[in-house]
Amino acid sequence: MDNNSVPDWVIGLGLGVLGSVIASIIFVWIRGMIKKRSAPKPGVETKDGHHDLDDPAYLLGIRADKKFGYDPYYHRREYLDDEIYKRIDNFKSLLVTGAPLAGKTRALYEALKKLKPQPFVIMPSIQDIQDEKYPDPQNITTTERTILLFDDIHKYTVRDSMAHHLRQYQKKGAIVIATCRKGPEYDRLCDSMKDHLTIFGEPIEIEVFEREEAEDVAKDTNRNVPDTFDGTIGSIFVPLQEIMERYKDVSYEGKKLLQSIKCLYDAGIYNTGEDFVIEHIRKVYTEIEKMTATEDQWQDVLRRLEQKGFYRISCDTIQIEETYLQKVIPNSFNDPDDLLVISKVFNDDFNTLHKIRTTTYNRGLVDVRKAAYQKMAIEICGQSLILRPFETSPEHYAMTQINLGTAYSTLAEVEDKASNCRAAITAFGEALTVYTLERLPMGYGMTQNNLGNAYRTLAEIEEPASNCRAAISAYEKALTVRTPERFPMQYAMTQTNLGGAYKILAQVKDPVSNCQAAISAYEKALKVYTLERYPRYYATTQNNLGNAYRQLAEAEVDVEKKVLKCRAAISAFEKALKVRTRESFPMDYAMTQNNLGNAYSTLAPVREKAAHCRMAISAFEKAIKVFTLETFPMQYAMTLSNMGNAYSILADVEEPENNSRAAISAYEKALTVYTLERFPMDYAMTQNNIMAAYGTLAMVEDKAQNYKMAKRAFDEALKVYTKEKLPLQHQRLIHNLSVLEEICGS
């Protein structure tokens, strides 16, 4: 099995985020970052300009307010603070991880405040994300210490293009520091950035705060350790327990207003720092919570909740402590239909619809209701196209078409692959009417890569030759922009995708030349995906390279060439297993062990049959320890089927009775998954293999009984391999039966 299609990811005002297919994060950084500057004032740069690091508000946000837990007192933890300070003082990038309220941002703030001279800190905001607006970092010099700071970096939906962009800043002398929540958020960050986390070096993890230490901190700050203490220092200071008690006494109208904010939070309709537009809150309050209020009544509810300490009002927005949203206010909704309801409320607001679509799409990447979420994302894109059509807003139109293509591509993973791939192809084609090579080369390269992925996926189920050629053409166009010099990561990604397209094409046309083209593409990708810098991508590409070599070995007629290609495949799989260990990546480990077993099985018939069969069986046994029937039934059946094949080959040269029985046992276990009703083709293939194994057994013992068992398997295979529907397979099956009858004298 390959890991072929490497997606780009796009986020932005209408740019979609695609899990398994697509695009590129593109930032419009804050205004001061884009313009030329000379000797800026040290401090933090925000949309309002520069601010001294002595003022914590511009870094800590609402948590710099005493009402929401700020205390000038800071409890030093040597293992944490000394390491953070040392790295920043030595001007090295870093990532701090920890639970919510663990004190990640405060620790960074305290370290930055101590630095002499103070650095220039740039804090990009989530809402600054747009398309095709990468600023040139040429104004950064090594003489002024510039830091890019991402608080809660997981909220930026980080992808490969962001890592590439950050590396450009690093080359100019800037460093990147970031925080990320430990748990699902960090897992998603690791999955999305994969090897790019090497930008930050070894993450600095904030340890659990022990109760005894918490008692000391509480005593030093004239507090008590609250019942809500959860092992984080922030839970001592943030008045969560008090807010929980206050929430019980909030009026019905007040609870509905807070639930309106929670509704917006769940839908992703907020700005950096959990900043909510009051107009949006009132709209949800009225149209979803079904509350009516005069202006005076509305203002009264707003003020009362602020006085009770639930949030802070600033001009036309409300800023609220995120922990309150997560632990105090009940969930507003959890179902796909709830997001559809809120999208109807904002169906005339393009920017807000984009935020809802992004939330909807992202939920569909991790939720079992993937299809429902993606269909909703598609519907929201349709409304966005009405608001920003090609005639009045071509760039927004193109971005929305990319969003649409990503949603259709993701939907194709779970249902109606052909029609959804075709819809994705249409959407990406529309985007390319705006994203031309001349006008928007980066968007052009990204979209061509995504278009290639859609064609490649479609090739898996229909017209493989023509769709693979279309995919290859799109990837080659993408590579006119994605060169190894300018965009090495995107170049390697597209080369990997190109290799996957050639591999599929090799299955139906010119296997030798197309496998060689696939191998060439993977080898080019490996010039970027090195073991040292990108171990996971390195391992994935080595796994794909191994599959391409094995496929080429099967197509080779010359024995020596077949041997060489098999050994090249084995070498690639073994390199992949240096990274894909059972402890670190059990699924990848098991799949590569399965692939390694197949390579040995391909080599066995032409060189050292017994030894290579035993090596194949050993690899399959390692895979099956991960691919169990309970946890991974499909992979379990696949591996056992492959193991049965290895035992059948081994039975030709040694212990035919024992090895034939072992083959039959493996095949029968595979049939617990490969049933006639669910997987008719796999069922028929496995029954055919069982027939052959019984044929081998019949040559050495009990011909009559083994012929009977073989004939039973033949009859089962014949239920699928009919003369009318599958004439070629039917003919081969009849031939196998005739051979068996000769052996058994029937």
Order of alpha helices (4+ residues) and beta strands (2+ residues): alpha-beta-beta-alpha-alpha-beta-alpha-beta-beta-alpha-beta-alpha-beta-alpha-alpha-alpha-alpha-beta-alpha-alpha-beta-beta-alpha-alpha-alpha-alpha-alpha-alpha-alpha-alpha-alpha-alpha-alpha-alpha-alpha-alpha-alpha-alpha-alpha-alpha-alpha
